[in-house]
Amino acid sequence: MEEKSMEEKKETEKDNREAEKGNEEVEEPKSELRYDPSSDDWVVIASGRAKRPELFKKEEKKIERGDVGSSCPFCVFENVKNAVTSFENGREVGAITKNWTAVSIPNKFPAFTPADNLNEKLDNELYMSMDAVGYHEVVITRDHYKSIGQMSSSQASEVFKLYRKRYLALKDKKNVNYISIFHNHGSESGASVVHPHSQIITTPIVDMDLKRNLFNTKHYYENKQSCMYCDMSKEEVKDGRRVVYENDSFLVICPFASKAAFQIVVSPKKHLSYFEEITDTDTELLGDAFGKALSLLYDKLNNPSYNFYLHTAPCDGENYDYYHWHWTIVPKTSIWGGFELGARMEVSTIEPEKAAEYLRESDN
């Protein structure tokens, strides 16, 4: 028998190694439960079902434009001239002008309406009800085609100045204990009008999700003598993997226990409990940070639908100095199934570390 050449021996050894490798069990990635100390929620980071970041991109589609001009209710001057607050290029103006750039108007179909009495009543030993007393406003920006993610920093900051102005105007009114500011972008988010707009709703009761945040952050402060959110921000900056963007005053992260793929939180670096106390300088920097976060989602995920909302200390007269206000942006990257609804435990199919890295990556 002829002896094998050196090349043949190498080839045989390579084949043997490949065969052995093929027989080895491939360890499947394990999903992970992550705990959010601010809400007491657990979320599932389903690595076993994980997608590559680019797979979250929406299919290329014609951008929703809706009716514009005389057909759009928010483009028509007659529909916004009853504005309670109006801005023109970052400057508040007493009466709305034809050159308005942002306004807040009463909602034509309010979920809450002003009244002196709540008319609380017990229907039986179990059920209690009261009138939905409060204020419901719509914050509208002028450009039909530009969402906050496509605005300049100064244009975006005008929106936050208007939010602050309306918050200050509403917080001391009767039966106003909590003010919700939120924005729905895209049909999948629940937006019924394409023209960019936000909503402000005041209620006599405090949102239960915020109540949990308040309870947990107060307990943390009493035990640690420090703010939970400040400590989390320090850890995020130190770790770096979940940081998407930061400027002098604000930090933008994909949180450790993200409740949805590409969830983003925008929070002030310094300890601030009450959003309405934000300075003009910080509204500029908030416009920069928020605009950056939304423009990254727009570019990287092909303009997904999303919701964003504010969590800030209630305006019920209690002391909440231990709390830390922040904005949360939740892209509509999936639909809840029975597990999420039944167990109240969200499932995300991408690690927030990978989501943040993908958003940070330059396309150049």
JODA-V670503 format. One record per backbone hydrogen bond with DSSP energy under -0.5 kcal/mol. NH is the residue of the N-H (numbers start at 1). CO is the residue of the C=O. Records with the same first field share a line. If there is no record, write none. Layout:
NH->CO / CO
This chain:
9->5
10->6
11->7
12->8
13->9
14->10
15->11
16->12
17->13
18->14
19->15
20->16
21->17
22->18
23->19
24->20 / 21
27->25
28->26
32->45
34->43
36->41
37->35
39->36
40->36
41->36
43->34
44->346
45->32 / 43
46->44 / 348
47->45
49->46
50->47
51->349
55->52
56->53
57->54
58->301
71->68
72->69
73->71
75->72
76->72
79->76
80->76 / 77
81->77
83->80
84->104
85->104
86->93
87->102
88->91
91->88
93->86
100->97
101->87
102->87
103->140
104->85
105->138
107->136
110->107
113->132
121->129
123->121 / 127
124->127
129->121
131->118
133->131
134->113
137->200
138->105
139->198
140->103 / 138
141->196
142->101
147->145
150->147
151->148
156->152
157->153
158->154
159->155 / 156
160->156
161->157
162->158
163->159
164->160
165->161
166->162
167->163
168->164
169->165
170->166
171->167
173->170
176->173
177->175 / 203
178->203
180->201
181->179
182->199
183->308
184->197
185->183 / 306
186->184
189->186
190->187
191->186
198->139
199->182
200->137
201->180
202->135
203->178
211->207
212->208
213->209
214->210
215->211
216->212
217->213
218->214
219->215
220->216
221->217
222->218
223->219
224->220
225->221
231->227
232->228
233->229
234->230
235->231
236->232
237->233
238->234
239->235
240->236
243->240
244->252
245->252
247->250
251->267
252->245
253->251 / 265
254->242
255->253
258->255 / 256
263->260
264->329
265->253
266->327
267->251 / 265
268->325
269->249
272->270
275->273
277->274
278->275
283->279
284->280
285->281
286->282
287->283
288->284
289->285
290->286
291->287
292->288
293->289
294->290
295->291
296->292
297->293
298->294
299->295
300->296
301->297
303->298
306->185
307->330
308->183
309->328
310->181
311->326
312->310
313->273
315->177
320->318
323->320
325->272
326->311
327->266
328->309
329->264
330->307
331->329
332->305
333->331
341->337
342->338
343->339
344->340
348->44
354->351
355->351
356->352
357->353
358->354
359->355
360->356
361->357
